[in-house]
Amino acid sequence: MTARFRSKRKTVMISLLILSVSWALILAPAITSLLLSWFQTRIESLLFLGLAGFMRSLVMFMWFVYLFNPISQSLEELKIGQWEIILSNNVSTRSIMVGTFLGRIPLYSIGAFLLIPVILSIFVQFYAISILGQLLLYLTLLFVFLSTLWFSNLLATILQSKLAESPRGDELARGLSIVIGFAAILPLYGIIFLSGPITELLGLNIFLVFPFTWGADLATSLILRFNGVGLSISDVTMIESVLGFPPLVNFSLLLLFAFGTVTIALVTSDRFFRIQIGARSEQVRCAGGENIVLRGLRRITPGSFCVLLITTLKDFGRKPSNTSKIIIGVLLAIILPMLVDVSGLGSESREIFLFTVALATGMIIAMISAMSFGGTGFLESQDQLWMLKSTPKGVDRFVRARIVESLFFGFPMTLIASVITIYTVGLSPSEFLLILTSTSLAMTGATLVSTGVTTNNPNYDDTQSKSFKDNTGIMMSIIMFSMIVIVPFSIIPIFRNLIILAFLPAALLLIVGTGLTMIGTKRMASPE
């Protein structure tokens, strides 16, 4: 809660809780009931046969979100100074863990009650589940997510305490926060793709060893046992036999997981997770020797601009958070094309496939480029901006150096992603050039957009500032709009070629980015 809501926090939280429960039990089922009345004959068999698989997919996705998102948020900024003050007043690490967990419960609980019914209310209406069954269903899922939230809180405390011992702990934490935040989807793909081979190797369903499966199967059993459509006990038992474990076993495993994580955290927190005042409270940055690439740049383009360019390259490359963003961008750009399936679209399937791969890869690279090359990495402080303004053409030269530095890191990112895509989805040389060109243009356009937005509204090195949040929202909105603009252009005959449409977002980003950069450079150079 923020300070202005402090006096009204009880009223606000109670109102939100009542609204969430009302939404879950009354409003969401009423809306889905209306939708089912329109499409019931089309999706009836799908809802009946797909309950267990759909429930596992939903709970698995939410489980990873509740596991990784709090860790990522905790590592965005190591608040070691606050920890030292608190611990110096005889407050235990255990108390900090519990307090952090309790502070997260309202937001994540309300989020669960607001989001989950949007999907589950379809099954609630189809199976005519009683109010008691709905309460048990949502409370079961809430218990699964809160136990996961506690486990996430434990892991975040471990990482924070260990990173605090390093002089560069804050930078390492930022890098890890980005990796963890984006990598939340990677275990999903890994489990899905590897579940078959692992199952054959171990002789069991690999999903049964994960807590999200126990919660999903228990929720499925609750839907079946509290149904109002006339399913008999024998029918319910037959369906449950396919799940793997009986409901009582799933419930026991969930309790064991929750009790085990709580016990481990409370017993070991003060023993292993300590924050002690020491040298790591000070950040000391040391410059190493220049590599062969930087030495080559000095020989090719000697002069003051080259010095500025190499300085920006070093500044960007030494931060783990920047490196992690680029790595995640490459991984996502590789994974997304593997998920595209157009086998049932006939003779035009290859053209549609290339369009989808080019669009998906380009947009992922564009988003990563916008977040990596703009934002916090652009300007360090207001003092740096004043020094640039006091130098003849300092702002203009600095902006050009930043753009070149961004392209210097961006082109290898697009090249690596495009080359690996050749083998993962089977591209021909001409198709590879198409993907590489569209992706490179999208990366360049996103770099210009991020540069233009940041020069118009500098936010320096503060991820919590209003400027940073505004800039991030504007950059992402421009990139998303560049994709949406394909729809109206597709009705124009000259643009109905899918290959041409694949280049439209990149072209729009280039035009908008160039304009924003020119305006932003002039504004940043103007006297205040």
N, C-alpha and C positions, 0 to 999 in steps of 0.2 A: 504494500500500500504506500502511496506517496503521502507527503506531509499534509497536503490540502484535504485528503480524505481520511486523515487520522481520526478526527472526531466523529466521523460517520462510518467508520470501517465496519462496525458490527451490523448496522442497518444495511449497508451495501452488500456485505457477504451473505447475510440471511436472505436478502431479496434475490441475489444471484442464485443461491442454492434452491430457493423455492421455484424460481423461473426454470432452472435446469431440470429439476425433477418433474415439473409440469410439462416441460417440453418433451422429456423422455417418455412419460406415461400417458400424456393426453394429446398434445399438439402434433408431434411427429407421427404417431399412429393414425391420427385423423387424416393428415395429409397423404400418407402412403395408402390409406384405405381408398381415398378418392382415385389415386393413380392406379391402384390394382383393379378398380372397377372398370377402367378403360382398357387395361392390357392383360387382364388375368388369364384369358384363354391362351395367350401367347407365351407367358412365362411360368405357367403353373407347374409344368414338369421340371423346369429349370430350378425353381425354388424347392421342389421336393427332393430332387436328386443331388443338388449342389450345396445343401446345408452344411455338411461337415467340412467339405473342402473350402467353401467360402469363409466359414467361421475361422478355420485355421489361418487362412491368408490374412484376414482382417486383424486377428489378434497378434499374429506374427509381426505384421507391419507396425502396429501400435506399440508392441513390446519393444521393438528396436528403437522407436522414437523415444519412448520413456526411458530407455537405457542410455542412449547416446546423447540426446539433446541436453539434459542437465549437466553431463560431464563437459560437453562443449561449451556451455555457458559459464561453467565454473572456471574453465581454463582461459577464457578470453582475457581475463586480467587477474593475475595473482595478487590478492589483497593481503600480502604477507605483513605489511605494517599494521593492519587492523588485527590480524591474528596475534601478533606479538603484544599489542596493547591488551587484548582480551586475556591471553594466557598469563600475562604478568599480574593480572588481578585474580589469580587462583581460579580461573575458569578452565575446565578440562576440555580436551579435544572431543571427548564424548558429548559434552554439552553443546559444543559448536555443531557437531554432526546432527544431533537431535533437533537443535534449533533451526538449522538449515532445512532439514527434512520437513519439519512442521510448517515452515514458511512457504514451502513449495506445494503442500497438499491442497490448499484452496484452489489455486490456479489450475493445477493438473486434474483435480477432481471435477471441477466445473467444465473443463475442456472435454473430459471423457463423457460427461452427461450430455453435453451439447452436440458432440460430433458423432459418437457411436450410434445413438438412436436414429440418425439420419439414414443409416444403412440397415441396422438391425430391425427397425420398425416394419420393414417389408416382411421379414420372417415372422415378426410378432403378429401382424395382421393375417398373414397367410395361414399360420398355425393356430390362430385365435387363442393366444396365450393369456391366461388369467392375470389379474393385477399382481397377485402374489408371485406368480411365475416371473413376471417382468421385473419385480423388485429383486428377486433372487438372482435373476440373470444379470442385471446391471450391477448389483452389489458384488457378484462373483468376479465380473470383469474389472470392477473398481479395485477389488482386493488384489487381483493379478497385477494391475498397473501400479498400485501403491507399493506392493512388495518389490516390484522392479525398480520403482523410484528410490526406495531405500537402498537397494543393491547398487544403483547408479551413484547415489550419494556416498556410499562407502568407497567405490572406486575413485570418485572425484577427490575424496579426502586423501586417499593414498597417493594419487598423482600430484596433488597440490603440495603435500608434505615433502615428497621426494624432489620435486622440481624446485622447491624453495631452497634446497641445499646448494643449488647451482648458481654461479654468478650471472648466468644468462637464462635463469629459470623463467623469467617473464616472456622472453622471446620464444623459448622452447614451448612454453605453455600455449602461446598464441598459435604457433604452428600446429601443435597437437589438437587444439580446439577446432581448427579448420579441417584437419584430416578426419577427426572423429565425427564432426558434423556431417560432412559429405559421405564419409565411409559408412554411414548408417545403412545405406542401401546395399552395400557390397555383400554383407553376410546373407542378405535375402537371395541375391543371385547365386552366391556360392552354395547355399543350402539347396536351392532348387536344382541347379545344374549337377551337383555332386550327390544328391540324395540317392539316385539309382545305384551308382557304383559302390557307395559306402554301404547301402542296404545289402547288396549282394555279398560284400566282404564280411560284414558283421552278422548277417543273418537276421536282422531286425530292421524295423522302420526307424531311420535315423531321427525323424521328427519327434519320436517319443522320449528322447533324452532332454528335450528343451522345455522349460517351464511354460512357454506360451502354448505349447501343444496341450499340456494338462489343463490349462485354463480354457482353451478353445473347446476341447472335447467335453469338459464339464458343462460349459455353456450350451453346447449342442444337446447334451442329455437333459438339461433343464427345459429347453424348448420342446423336446419330444415328450417329456413326462408331464408337462403342464399344458399340453395342447388341448384345444377344444374342437378338433375336427374329427374326433372318433378313432384315433390310432389306439389299437389295443396294446396291452402290456407285452404280448408276444412280438408284435411289430416293432415296438420300441426296443425290446431286448435284442432283436435281430439286427437292427440298425446299429445299436451300441456295440455289438460284437465286432463290427468292422473297424471301430475306432482304435482299438489296441488295448486300452486299460478300462476296467469298469469305472463307473463314476466315483465310487468310494475310494478307489486307488488314486484317481486323479486328484480328488480332494485332499487325500492324505499327503500326496507328493507336494501339492501347493503349500500346505501347512508346513511341511518339513523344510521346503525351500525358504519360506518366509522366516520361520523360527531360526533356521540355521544362519541366514545372513544377518538377522538382528543380533543373535548371540555372538557371532564372530566379531561384528562391528563393536559391540559394547565391551566385549572382553579385551580386545586387542587395540582399541583406539588409543588409549593413553600409554600403552606399552611401546607401540611401534610408530605411531604417527605423532612426531614431535616437531615443533617449530622453534628453533633456537637462534638467538641473535648471533650473527657472525658476519664473515666477509661477504657472504652471498647477498646481503642486503644492498650492496653497492654493485651497480652494473659497470663493468669495465670492458670496453670494446678495443680489441687489438687488431691492427691491420697487418695482414700477412703479405707475403710476396706476390707479385703479379704473375698471373699465368700466361701461357703462350698466346692466348687470344688477346688479352689486354696489351701485351707487348707488341703484338702485330698491329693493333689499332693505332698505337702511338707512332709506329713507323709509317703507316699508310696515310694517316691524317694528323700530322703534327700541328700544334697550335693550341690556343686557349680553349677553343670549343672541344677539342679532343680531351683535354684535361677535365673539363666539365662533364663530358659524356662518360669518361671512365669513372669519375667520382660517383655519378648516379648509378652506373652499373654495379659498382662495389656496394653502394648503399642499399640497392635492391637485393643483390645476391646474398648478402650476409645475414638476412633475416629469415629464419626458418619458416615463418608464417607465409612469406611470399613463395618460397620454394614449395611448400605443401599445397598451396592453391594451384600452382602449375601442374603438379603431379596429379592432383585430384581431377583437374580439367582433362588431362590426357586419359586417365582411367575412364571417366564418364563418357568421353568422346569415343572410346573404344567399345564400351559396353553397350551403349544405346543402339548402334546399328545391328548388333547381334540379336536384338529383340524384335527387329522388324520382320514380319512375315506377310508376304503378299502372294503366296503361292496360289491362292484361289481367285486371283483377279484376272486370269486369262492372258491374252497376248500382250497387254499393256503392263503386265506385272513388273517387268524389268525397269521400265521407265518410271513407274510409280515408286519402285524400290530406290532407284537412284535419287529421285526427288526427296524421298523421306530421309534417306541417309544424309544427303547434302544439307537438308534443312536442320535435322536434329544435331548433326555434328557441328554445323556452323553456329547454331544458337548456343550450344553448350560452351564451345570455345569463346563465343562472344561474351557470355555471362561471366565466365571465369576471367577473361581479359579485363572486363569492366571492373570487377572487384579487385583484381590484382594490380592493375596499372594505374588506377585512380585511387580514390579513397585515402586511407591513412598513409600510403607510401609516397604521396606526391610532395607534400611539404611537411617538414619536421616541426616548425614553430613559426610564430609571428616574427620573431627576430630574423629568421632566414628570409622571410618575405621582404622585410625592410632592407636587408643587405642587397637583395636582388634589385629592388627599386632604386637604390642609391648607385647602382652600377649602370653605365651606358648600355642600353639594350639588354640589360641583365635578365629581365623577365622573359623577353622574347627568346633569347638564347637558352634560358633554362627550360622553357616549354618545349623547344625543339629538341633539346637533349633528352628530355623525358620521353618524348614520342619515339625517338630513335632507340632509346634504351628499352622501351616497351616492345617495339618491333623486334629488337635483338633477342629478347626472350620469347616473344610470341611466335615468331616463325618456326623455330625448332619445335615448339609445342604442337603446332598444326602439322608439321612435317611428320613427327613421330606418330601422332594419332592417325594420319592418313596412310602412312606406310604399313602400320600394323593392321589397319582396316582391310588392306589388300588381302591378307591371309585369313582374317576372321570371317569376312563375308564374301570373299572371292571376287575382287574387282579386277577388271582388265586394265592395261596401261592407260588407255584413253579415259576410262571411268575414274581411275586414280587421279589423273590430271584434273578432271572435272571437280572431284571432291576437294582436292588440294587447293584449287583456285578459289572455289566458293568459300571454303573455310578460311583461307588466308584473307580474303576480302572482308569477311565477317569479323575476323579478329582485328584487322586494321580499322574498320569502322567503329567497332566497340571501343578500341583504344582511343580513337579521336573523341568519341562520345564521353568516355570517362574523363579524359583530359579537359574537354570543354566544360563539363558539369563542375568539375573540381576547381578549375580556374575561375569560374563564375561565383563559386561559393566555397572558398578554402576551408577545410576542416582540420588540417594539421594531423597530429598523431594521436587522435582521441576517438576511440570507437564508441564512446558513450555520449558524444556531443550531438546536439540537434542537427548540426550541419552534416555530420556523417550519415545520420539516418535519413535526412532529406535527400542527400546526394545519392545514396544507395537506392532509395525508392525511385528517384527520377531516372537513374541509369537503367534499372530493371524495367521500368515502365516503357522507356523508349525502345529497348530491345524486344519486349513482348509486343509492342505496337507494330514493330517492323515485321513480325510474323503475321499478325492479324491483318495487315494491309494486303496480304496476298488474296484474301477473299474477294474484296471489291475489284481488284485488278484481274482476277481470273475470269470475269464476265466479258472483258474486252478481248476481241478476237486475236489481236496481235500478241497478247500475253497468255494465251491458252496453252502454250507449250510448257510442259512441266519443268524442263531444264531452265527455261527463261525465268519461270516463277521462282526457282530455287535461288537465283541470283538477286531477286528483288529485295529481300531483307538486307543483304549486304550493301546493295546500292543505296538504300535509304539510310542505313547507318553511316555510310561514307559522307553523304550529303549533309545530314544533320550534324554529324560529328565535326566536319570541317567548319560549318557555320558557328557552332558553339565554341570551338577552339579559338577561332579568330576573334569572336566577341569577348570571350573570357580572357584572352591574353591582353587585349586592350584594357579591359576593366581592371585586371590585376596590376597592370603597369601604371594605371592612373593614380595620381596622388589622392590620399584620403582626406 
